[in-house]
């Protein structure tokens, strides 16, 4: 199915089974895509949600502060960590 939002054209499809909803939407011009899977039967418009998420993704990743490591784990947890 083709969808248009402003000047942008999206390709996608939606589907369902009892208790499950799904949608896939792609923007071929940017090679971006979104998949929405929901464990529900109603009251969720997965196609619209996928389109909204993809539109946000096309706007660029939100800025986030530089990642810094947290505090060392308590000594009682050291035996459980991986080498």
C-alpha positions as CSV (number, residue, x, y, z in Angstrom):
1,X,0.0,0.0,0.0
2,X,1.3,3.5,-0.8
3,X,0.8,6.4,1.6
4,X,1.5,10.0,1.1
5,X,2.3,12.6,3.8
6,X,2.9,16.0,2.2
7,X,5.5,15.4,-0.5
8,X,6.8,12.1,1.0
9,X,5.6,8.7,-0.3
10,X,5.8,5.7,2.0
11,X,5.3,2.0,1.2
12,X,3.9,-0.4,3.8
13,X,1.2,-2.8,4.9
14,X,-0.7,-3.8,7.9
15,X,-2.0,-7.1,9.1
16,X,-3.7,-8.9,12.0
17,X,-4.6,-12.1,13.6
18,X,-6.8,-12.5,16.7
19,X,-4.9,-10.9,19.5
20,X,-2.2,-9.4,17.3
21,X,-1.7,-6.3,15.1
22,X,1.3,-5.5,12.9
23,X,2.4,-2.8,10.5
24,X,5.5,-2.2,8.3
25,X,6.2,1.2,6.7
26,X,9.2,2.1,4.6
27,X,10.5,5.4,3.1
28,X,12.3,4.2,-0.1
29,X,14.0,7.5,-0.7
30,X,15.9,7.4,2.6
31,X,16.0,3.6,3.1
32,X,14.4,3.9,6.5
33,X,11.7,1.6,7.8
34,X,9.6,0.9,10.9
35,X,7.9,-2.2,12.1
36,X,5.2,-2.1,14.8
37,X,4.0,-5.3,16.5
38,X,1.3,-5.2,19.1
39,X,-0.2,-7.9,21.3
40,X,-3.7,-6.5,21.2
41,X,-6.8,-6.8,19.1
42,X,-8.2,-3.3,18.9
43,X,-7.9,0.4,19.8
44,X,-4.4,0.8,18.3
45,X,-3.9,2.1,14.8
46,X,-0.6,0.5,14.1
47,X,-0.4,1.8,10.5
48,X,-0.7,5.4,11.7
49,X,1.7,4.8,14.6
50,X,4.3,3.3,12.2
51,X,3.9,6.3,9.9
52,X,4.3,8.8,12.7
53,X,7.4,7.0,14.1
54,X,9.0,6.9,10.6
55,X,8.2,10.6,10.1
56,X,10.0,11.4,13.4
57,X,13.0,9.2,12.4
58,X,13.3,11.0,9.1
59,X,13.7,14.3,11.1
60,X,17.0,13.0,12.6
61,X,17.9,11.3,15.8
62,X,17.2,13.4,18.9
63,X,20.3,14.7,20.6
64,X,21.3,13.0,23.8
65,X,24.0,13.8,26.3
66,X,27.4,12.0,26.0
67,X,27.2,8.6,27.7
68,X,29.4,8.3,30.8
69,X,29.8,5.1,32.7
70,X,28.0,4.8,36.0
71,X,29.4,3.9,39.4
72,X,31.1,0.5,39.9
73,X,28.8,-2.2,41.0
74,X,28.7,-3.2,44.7
75,X,31.4,-5.7,45.6
76,X,28.8,-8.3,46.5
77,X,27.9,-8.4,42.7
78,X,31.4,-8.7,41.4
79,X,31.4,-12.6,41.3
80,X,28.4,-12.5,39.0
81,X,29.8,-10.2,36.3
82,X,31.3,-11.4,33.0
83,X,35.0,-11.3,32.5
